[in-house]
Amino acid sequence: MNTHPLFKTAINFGAMSGIGSFAVFLALYYKGINPLGNASWVGAWIPVVFICIATKYYRDHFLAGEISYGHAMKIGLLTAMAASILFALFVYIFVTLIDSTIVTTFKNEKLFELEETKFMFGDEFYDKMVDGIEKINISTIAFNDFFIKMIGGLLVTFVTAAVYRKKNPEME
């Protein structure tokens, strides 16, 4: 079975990005920092790097050094999707099989942060926020991680598609 180079490139670099992001997750965890909390932004640079590398690699190795904005968007978004799915899956498996207490810790941190800013909200809104935090589980966290990484990947892809876009000057 011969896979299209676009998909093969996106899956390969997306897998490396997802694994790299999960390595940061594990490093935070083993340092005693909740990897689901605010410190999770430490690894935000990893998908950026791999989207850039994937776009440049695809352009240079499969498109003879030329890539349209649309093709650059495709490779960037597919890379971001592969990375996001793999990372969310790893987090889900880790929390389900190894340490489910980090979800409770995450919820407690969010409740504490909310309590510190309680004065900014009305009682009804505050109660709804508390209910929302109490409903958080690993599925909602994994989906949220996937969604946030896809939004970030989209934003990065807009930029990288413009930067790496290269047309043959003879055709313009």
N, C-alpha and C positions, 0 to 999 in steps of 0.2 A: 504494500500500500504506500503510495507516494503522497506525502502531505504537502500542501501548498506552502511555499517558503514564508508567506505572510504569517500563517498560523503557526508554523514551526518556530519561527523567530520569536513571535509574541509569546508563545507558551514557554520556550526555553528561558527567555529573559524575564518573563513574568514569574516563572518558578524560582529563579535566582532571587528576584526581588521579594517574593513571599517568604522564602527561606531566610533571607537576610533580615527582613522585618521581624520574623519569629525569633531569630537569634537575639535581636535586641530585646524582645519581649522576655525571653529566658534570662538574659543578662540582668534585666531589671528585677525579675522575680528572685533570682539567686543573690542579688545584692540587698534583698529585703524591701524593695520598693514595689508597690502594687503596680503591675504592668498595665492594668486597665484604667488607671487614674491619669492624672495630668502629665505624669512622666512619660506616657506613651508617645508624646510628641518628639521624644529624643530620636526616634527612628524615622521621622517624616522625610528625611532626605533620601532614604534608600529607594523608594519608588521613582523619585525624580531622576536619580542617576541611571536606573535601569531603563526607564522610558527613553531617555536621551541616547543611551548606548544602543538600544533596540532599533530606534529610528535611524540612527547613523549606520548601523550594521546592515539593516535591510536596504537602505539606499545604496550603500557602497558595494554590497555583495550580490544583490539580486536585481538592481535597477540601474546598473552602470553609472552610478554616481548622480543620478537624477531622480527626484521624487516630487510629486505634486503635493499640494497642501492636503488634498483628500486622502492620498495614500499615507501620508505622514500621520494624519488623524487616525486612520484605521489601525496602523501598527501601534501607535501610542495607546489608543483605547483598549485594544486587545491585550496589550501587555499589562495595562493597569487592571483589566478584568481578571486576567490569569493570576496576577499577584494578589488581588483582593480576595478572590475565591480561596486560594491556597492559604493565605494568612488567616482568614476567618475560620476555615476548616481546622487548621492547626490549633487556634485558640479554643475553639469549641471542644476538640478532642482533649486538649490539655486540661481544661477546666472540668470536663466531664469525668475524665479518668484519673487525673493526678491531684488536683487541688481545687475543689469547689468553694473553699472558704474565701478565695480572692473576690468572688462575686459579692459575698456578704461584706467584705472589707470595702469594696468599691461602693456599695450602697450606703454603708455607714459614713464613708468620706463625703459622699454627695449630700446626705442628710445633714452632716455637720456644716458643710459649706452653705447649704440652704438656711440652716438655723442662724448662721452669722449674718445673712442678708435678709432675714425675716422682716425687718423694719421697712424694707422697700416694697413689700407686697401686702395686699389686703388679706384678711384671714381666709376668705374663700379660695383665693388663688393659691395661697400658701398650702392649704389642705389638699388641693388638687395636685400640686407639685409633689407633696409628700406621698400621696397615693401613687403617682406615676413612678417615683423612685422605688417604692416598695414592690411594684410589679415587675421591676427589672429582673431578668433571668439570663442565663447564658445564651439563649437563642436571640434575645433582643440585643445583647451585647455583640454577638457575632454578626448579626445583620447590620447593626450600626457601624461596626468596624468596616464591613464590606462597603456600605454606602458612603461613608466618609472617605475611604480610600479611592472609590470611584469618582467622587466629586473632585478630590485633589488631583487624581489622574487626568480628569477632563481639563482642569485648569492648566496643568503642566503641559498637556498635549497641545492645547491651543498655542502655547509659546514655542514648544519644540517643533511643531509643524511649520511654524513661520521661520524659525531659525534654520532648520535643516532643509527646507524646501530649496530645491535646486533644479533649474531647467536648463536645457541645452541652449546656449546663446544663439546658435544658428537657427533655431526654430522660432525664436521670438521676433 
